[in-house]
Amino acid sequence: MSACILDGKALAARIEVALQEEVRLFSNTLMRSPRLAVILVGAVAASHSYVKAKSSAAKRVGIDSRVIELPTEVTTAELIRLIESLGDSTQQIPFDGILVQLPLPAHVDTRAVLDAVPPKKDVDGFHPENAGLLFQGRPQLVPCTALGVQKMILDAGIPTAGRRAVVIGRSDIVGKPLAMLLASRGLGGDSTVTLLHSRSPNLAAVTLQADILIAAVGVPGLVTADMVQPGAAVIDVGINRVDSQLVGDVDFISVREVAGWISPVPGGVGPMTVAMLMSNTLQAARLQSGI
């Protein structure tokens, strides 16, 4: 029997409908919409595509978004000054959220730029303060992809408490925060989590024990059917372009015949990342307004 498909696109659409009403109520109270600033550097086609999707989602839910495009030659200092300007809460109509589209050019100090975003406006959840709060079990703004994966798990009714979760990939953007979410106390957590990475030997020996298996490394087809426990939930965070097609880190065709649940690429985690960005923007606006 084939796995149940985790339709991230459909779930993201439902989340957007709920957000429309929440944003409307917020806007009526504050007498303005939540505001999001998106900084886009250079002419990377994929980055422009992602920013377009984020801007479209913001419009659908009622968030006022502004895209600021900068040339590839922009310096770290110039980016930090821009972020400081956008983060000025004394403006007549301040921005509630600031997002720096990654990747940045190689000459830019990415960590310094991300650290310049005020923690309560950090809708990507990358600031050290937000990472620390997540680590302590009192999340403020959580990285969007990690949060989106947890929402998919909860929506599908996949049990997490006492289950073995294996995350392949230790990035600050997905792997680490997702491991913390799954290990945290409460709904969508209480899992026993193993974090695998490029130095982990014999991946299959560990992945075969996983009730929940998440692949987030950017290696096409890394996870094959012989690495998956029958009935496991398999969530594919990878986005790779192979022969002009988007594919994930999971060999979808073979793994769907073994897994209990599986997310596709595209149409799985990607739309959920954007939906969680909209949710984070509203959360950031609430944090700063007290509403």
N, C-alpha and C positions, 0 to 999 in steps of 0.2 A: 504494500500500500504506500502511495506517495505521501510525502509530508504535507502538513497544513502550511499554506503559504502565508507568511506574515506580510500583509499588504500595508507597507508604510505610507504609501500615497493616500490610501483611503482613510487611514487613521489620522494622518496629518490634516486631511480635509475636515474631519469631524472636530479635531482640536481647534482649527481655525474658526469654525462656526461658533464654538463656545467662547473663543477669544473675542470675537466680534462684539458679543454682548458685554463681556467684561470691560473691553476697551471703551465701549459706548458709555457705560456707567461711570468709569473713571473720568472720561472726557467731560461728561456732564457735571461732575463734581468739581474738577479742577478748572473747567472752562477752557481747556485746550487738550489736544491729543498728545499721547506719549510721543517723544521725538527721538529718532535714531540717526546718528551720523555714521556713515560708512566710508572709510578711507581706502581708496583703490590706487595702488602704485603700479605704473607700467602698463604694458599692453599684452599681458598673458591672457590668451583666449579663454582658458578655463576659469580664471579669476573673474573675468568680465561676465561669463555665463552665470557663475555662482552669485555674483552681486546682483545681476538682473533678476534672478529667482528670488533673492531676499527682498529686493525693492517691490516686486510684484506681490509677494506675500504680505508685506507691510501695508500696501495699499488695500488689499482685500480685507484685512482685519481692522483698518482704521488708524494705523500708526503712521505718523508723519516722518518719512525717511528722506535723508539727503545724502547723495553720493558725491564725495570730493575726490576728483581724479588728479593724480600727481604724476609727473614724469619719472621715468626710471632713475634719472640722475639725482633725485632728491636725497638729501643727506639725513643721517640719523638725527642730528640736531634740529633740522628743519621739521622733521616729523614730530619730534617731541614738543617743539614750540606750538605746532598746530594742535596737537592733542591737548596741551595745556589751555589753549584758547577755547577749544570746543568744550573742555571740561569745566570752564568757568561757570559756576552756578549762580553768579550774580547777574548774568545776562537776563534781559527782560523775558525772553522765552528760551530757557536753557535746554540743552540736549540731555535727555535722560540716559541714553545709552551711546557708547562709542565702540565701534568695531573696526579693527584693522584687518583687512583681507590678507590672508597669507597664501602663498609665500611672498616675502619681501625680497628685493634684490640682494645679492650676496654681499654687497658692500655695506648694507644696513645692519646695525646691531638689533636684531629682532627682539631679543630679551629686553633690552633697554627701552625699546619702543612700547612693548606690551606692558612693561612695568610702569610706564608713564600714564596709563589709563587709570583714572580714579576707580578704586575698588567697587564703589556702588554704581558706577556707570559701565563696568566691565561685563558687558552682556555675553562675551565669549567665555567668561569664567576662568581666564588664564592668569589673573593677577595672583601673586603669592599670598595675599591676604585671603582671597577666595579659596585658593588651594588649601591653605591651612585650616580654614573653617570647615571645609569638606572633610579633611583628615580628622578633625575633632568631633565630627558627627553633628555639626550645626551649620549646614550649608546655607550660603547666602545666594550666590549666583554660580551655577554649576555648568561646566562645559557642555555645549548643546548636543553634541553627538552622543556623549555618554548618557546624558539625561534622556535623549530620544530612545536609545536602546532599552533603558530601564522601563520607559513608558510602553514600548512595544511588548516587553515581557509581561508587564502587568495587564495590559489590554487583552492579551491572548490567554490569560489565566494560567500562565506557566508558573508552577510553584518554585520559590527560591529558598525558603527557610529550610535549613538543614541539607540543602542540595549542594552538589559539587559543581562549581562554576570555574571554567578555565578560560582565561583571556590570553590570546596570542597577540603580543605587542605591548610595549611599555611606554608609549608616548605620553607626554604631559597632556595632550589634547583628548585622547580617547582611553588608552589602556589603563593608565594609573587611576584617573578619576572614576572610570567604570568599575575597576576592582574595588575602590573604596565604597561606591554606591552599593554594590552587591554584598559587600561584607558588613555594611552598616546595619544598625538595629532597626527593625520595623518593616513596614510594607515594602516589598521589592528588594529586601535585603536578607540578612541572616544566612547568607550562603558561606560555604567554605571555599575560598577563592585561591586559585593558583595563577600566577602571572608568568607566562612564558615569553621568551625573547630570542634574539639571534644567537645567544650563547647557550641556550637550553638544549641539551642533548636529547635525542630520541623523543621528539614531540609526540608521536603516536602513542607511546606508553602512557603519557599523561592525558592526552585528549580522549582516549578511549574510556577514561573514567569519568568524563564530564557529563553531567545532566544538562548543563548549559554550556555551549561552546561558542565563543565569540572570536572572530578573526579580524584583526585590525593592523595589518603589517604592510599592505601594498605589494603583495606577491601573488600574481595571478595563479589561481588554481592550487594554492598551497595545501588546502584542506581537501583530502580525498575521502571516498566512502570508507576505506579501510582504517581511517583515523577517527571514525565517529561511532559512538555507542548507539545501538538501535533505540530509537525513540527519543533521542536527545534533541534539545532545541539548539539550532545552529543559526547564528546571526552573523551576517557578512557585512563588515564595515568597509571593506576594501573597495576602492574605485580605481580601476586600471584600464588603460586604453590598449587593446590588442587588435591589430588589423582593423583599425577604425571603429571598433566596437568597445563598449564599456562592459567590463567583466569584473567580478569580485575576487576575493581571496579564496573562495570556496568553489570547488568543482560542482556547480549547481545540479547538473543533470544526474550525476552518479549519487551525490549525497542526498538528494531529495527522496531517493528510494530507501534510504536507511533511517533518516532523521524523522522525528515526530513533528517538528516545526522547522521551517527554513525561511530566511528572508532573501528576496531576489536582489540582483543588481542589474539595471537600475530599478527604482520603484520600492526599495526597502528602507534602509536607514537614511538615505539622502533627504527625502522629503521631511522626515522626522527632525533632522538637524535644523532645517529652516523653521519648522513649526516651533521648536524649542527656543530658537532665537527670538521669535515673536513673543513667546511666553516670558522669556528673560527680560525683554525690553519693557514689558508691562510691569514685571516684578521690580525692575530697577526704578521705574517711575514711581512705584508705590513706596519703595524704600526711601526715596528722596523727598517725597511729598507728605509722607505719613498717612496716606490714604489707604 
